[in-house]
Amino acid sequence: MKTSILNLKTLLILGIVLIFASCNNSNKPTYRDAMCAEATDVVTEEVYVHDSMIIVKVSETPVAETPHMVDVRKIYDKSSAQVMIIKLEPGESLKEHITPVDVFFYILEGRADILVGDEIKSVEADCLVESPKDIKHSIYNNSKDIVRVMVVKAPRQTGSTTVL
């Protein structure tokens, strides 16, 4: 216990010294300057600062062109993940395909038949289905109602999808 308190005190003192050192009007680079310069070199995507939240209205998002030929709207696209909303009319489906990233499906509306690997399950609204990367998957609307599904790919897919 005494060792952890001493380590905490040492870290606190070191932090205070670094703060004072960075405020001393000296022209020589500080530890903070070096860390900032190093961090700038590794940033790979733009950073946006917003004064307010971002709201995406799905109905105003354009339908994406995909090999599936169904209503797919990409509502989020960052390096950490992609999110699409898929609307399937009765009888519509995605083509069986394999993605190089993990995917999960969240059923927003209706009842969808979900294929993952060689297994098909009928899944109702408010359920989530996982599909690991490099595994065949698809969504089918075999009902008489509209099916809406949120699809999340994480991280963002950079490789190509293999349509089967």
C-alpha positions as CSV (number, residue, x, y, z in Angstrom):
1,M,0.0,0.0,0.0
2,K,2.8,2.4,0.9
3,T,4.6,1.7,-2.4
4,S,1.5,2.5,-4.4
5,I,1.0,5.8,-2.5
6,L,4.6,6.7,-3.1
7,N,4.3,5.9,-6.8
8,L,1.1,8.0,-7.0
9,K,2.9,10.9,-5.3
10,T,5.9,10.5,-7.6
11,L,3.6,10.6,-10.7
12,L,1.7,13.6,-9.4
13,I,5.0,15.5,-8.8
14,L,6.3,14.6,-12.2
15,G,3.1,15.8,-13.8
16,I,3.3,19.1,-12.0
17,V,7.0,19.6,-13.0
18,L,6.1,18.8,-16.7
19,I,3.2,21.3,-16.6
20,F,5.4,24.1,-15.1
21,A,8.2,23.2,-17.6
22,S,5.8,23.6,-20.5
23,C,4.8,27.1,-19.3
24,N,8.2,28.5,-18.9
25,N,8.5,30.6,-22.2
26,S,11.6,28.7,-23.1
27,N,12.3,28.0,-26.8
28,K,13.6,24.5,-26.2
29,P,11.2,21.7,-26.9
30,T,9.5,20.1,-24.0
31,Y,8.3,16.6,-23.3
32,R,4.8,17.7,-24.2
33,D,6.0,19.2,-27.6
34,A,7.7,15.9,-28.4
35,M,4.5,13.9,-27.5
36,C,2.3,16.2,-29.6
37,A,4.7,16.0,-32.6
38,E,4.8,12.2,-32.3
39,A,1.0,12.0,-32.0
40,T,0.5,14.1,-35.1
41,D,2.6,11.7,-37.2
42,V,0.3,8.8,-36.4
43,V,-3.1,10.5,-37.1
44,T,-4.6,8.8,-40.1
45,E,-8.1,10.3,-40.3
46,E,-9.3,13.8,-40.0
47,V,-10.5,14.9,-36.6
48,Y,-13.6,17.0,-36.6
49,V,-14.7,19.3,-33.7
50,H,-18.4,20.0,-33.6
51,D,-20.3,22.6,-31.6
52,S,-23.3,20.3,-31.5
53,M,-24.2,16.7,-32.0
54,I,-24.5,15.1,-35.4
55,I,-27.9,13.7,-36.4
56,V,-28.4,11.5,-39.4
57,K,-31.9,11.1,-40.7
58,V,-32.0,7.7,-42.4
59,S,-34.8,8.7,-44.8
60,E,-32.7,11.5,-46.1
61,T,-29.6,9.4,-46.6
62,P,-29.1,8.2,-50.2
63,V,-29.5,4.6,-51.1
64,A,-26.1,3.1,-51.7
65,E,-25.2,1.1,-54.8
66,T,-24.5,-2.4,-53.8
67,P,-24.5,-5.8,-55.6
68,H,-27.5,-6.7,-53.5
69,M,-29.9,-4.3,-55.3
70,V,-31.9,-3.5,-52.2
71,D,-32.4,-0.4,-50.1
72,V,-29.0,0.0,-48.2
73,R,-28.3,3.4,-46.5
74,K,-24.8,4.0,-45.0
75,I,-25.5,6.2,-42.0
76,Y,-22.0,6.0,-40.3
77,D,-18.6,5.6,-41.8
78,K,-15.5,6.0,-39.6
79,S,-12.3,3.9,-39.4
80,S,-13.7,2.3,-36.2
81,A,-16.9,1.0,-37.8
82,Q,-19.5,1.4,-40.5
83,V,-23.3,1.3,-40.0
84,M,-25.9,0.7,-42.6
85,I,-29.7,0.4,-42.4
86,I,-31.1,-2.2,-44.8
87,K,-34.8,-2.3,-45.7
88,L,-36.0,-5.5,-47.3
89,E,-39.4,-5.7,-48.9
90,P,-41.3,-9.0,-48.8
91,G,-39.3,-11.6,-50.8
92,E,-36.1,-9.5,-51.0
93,S,-32.7,-10.7,-49.7
94,L,-29.0,-9.9,-49.6
95,K,-26.9,-12.1,-51.8
96,E,-24.8,-14.6,-49.8
97,H,-21.4,-13.0,-49.2
98,I,-18.3,-12.9,-47.1
99,T,-16.8,-9.8,-45.5
100,P,-13.3,-9.4,-44.2
101,V,-14.5,-7.8,-41.0
102,D,-16.8,-8.8,-38.1
103,V,-20.4,-7.9,-38.7
104,F,-23.5,-7.8,-36.5
105,F,-27.1,-7.5,-37.5
106,Y,-29.7,-5.8,-35.3
107,I,-33.3,-6.4,-36.3
108,L,-35.1,-3.1,-36.1
109,E,-38.5,-4.1,-37.6
110,G,-40.1,-7.3,-38.8
111,R,-38.8,-10.9,-38.8
112,A,-35.7,-11.8,-40.8
113,D,-34.2,-15.1,-41.7
114,I,-30.4,-14.7,-41.0
115,L,-27.8,-17.0,-42.5
116,V,-24.4,-17.2,-40.7
117,G,-22.1,-20.0,-42.0
118,D,-24.4,-22.9,-42.8
119,E,-27.0,-22.0,-40.2
120,I,-30.3,-20.1,-40.8
121,K,-32.4,-18.8,-38.0
122,S,-35.6,-16.7,-38.0
123,V,-34.9,-13.6,-35.9
124,E,-37.4,-11.1,-34.6
125,A,-37.1,-7.4,-33.9
126,D,-34.9,-6.3,-31.0
127,C,-32.5,-9.2,-31.5
128,L,-28.8,-9.0,-32.5
129,V,-27.0,-11.6,-34.5
130,E,-23.2,-11.8,-34.8
131,S,-21.3,-12.9,-37.9
132,P,-17.5,-13.2,-37.5
133,K,-15.2,-12.1,-40.4
134,D,-14.6,-14.4,-43.3
135,I,-17.9,-16.3,-42.7
136,K,-20.7,-16.5,-45.3
137,H,-23.8,-14.6,-44.2
138,S,-27.1,-13.2,-45.6
139,I,-30.4,-11.7,-44.7
140,Y,-33.7,-12.9,-46.2
141,N,-37.2,-11.4,-45.9
142,N,-39.5,-14.4,-46.3
143,S,-42.4,-12.6,-44.5
144,K,-45.2,-10.5,-45.8
145,D,-44.0,-7.4,-43.9
146,I,-41.1,-5.0,-44.4
147,V,-37.8,-6.0,-42.6
148,R,-35.4,-3.3,-41.4
149,V,-32.0,-4.3,-40.1
150,M,-29.1,-2.3,-38.8
151,V,-25.8,-3.8,-40.0
152,V,-22.6,-2.8,-38.2
153,K,-19.1,-3.7,-39.6
154,A,-16.2,-3.2,-37.2
155,P,-13.7,-2.0,-38.0
156,R,-14.6,-0.3,-41.3
157,Q,-14.3,-2.6,-44.2
158,T,-11.3,-1.8,-46.4
159,G,-11.0,-5.1,-48.3
160,S,-13.6,-6.3,-50.8
161,T,-16.7,-8.3,-50.1
162,T,-16.9,-11.7,-51.8
163,V,-20.3,-12.2,-53.3
164,L,-21.1,-15.9,-53.6
